[in-house]
Amino acid sequence: MDISNSIASAATGMAEARLKSSVQMSVLKKAMDMQSQGALQLLQSVVQSSKPANPAHLGNTLDVTA
């Protein structure tokens, strides 16, 4: 009887460990997805804000005789 209880306890412990590991991996994947989305949004905002604010004709010539 004692052996069967220990085997059942070990099996339950292993199942709990597997479940815990699975949940941790799911949370990790979700966190990585959220982080990659945030990084992508940040990069897109940098690209949008890097467009020149000056007219196109400014900065095209350089006066080297002055």
TATA-V710567 format. One line per field, one symbol per residue. phi: phi as a letter, one per 20 degrees, with the letter a starting at -180 (. if undefined). psi: psi as a letter, one per 40 degrees, with the letter a starting at -180 (. if undefined). burial: # if it has 9 or more other C-alpha atoms within 8 Angstrom, else .. Layout:
# TATA-V710567
phi->???
psi->???
burial->???
This chain:
# TATA-V710567
phi->.fffffffffffffffffffffffffffffffffffffffffffffffeeffeeffffnecceeef
psi->ddddddddddddddddddddddddddddddddddddddddddddddddeehheiidehedihhee.
burial->..................................................................
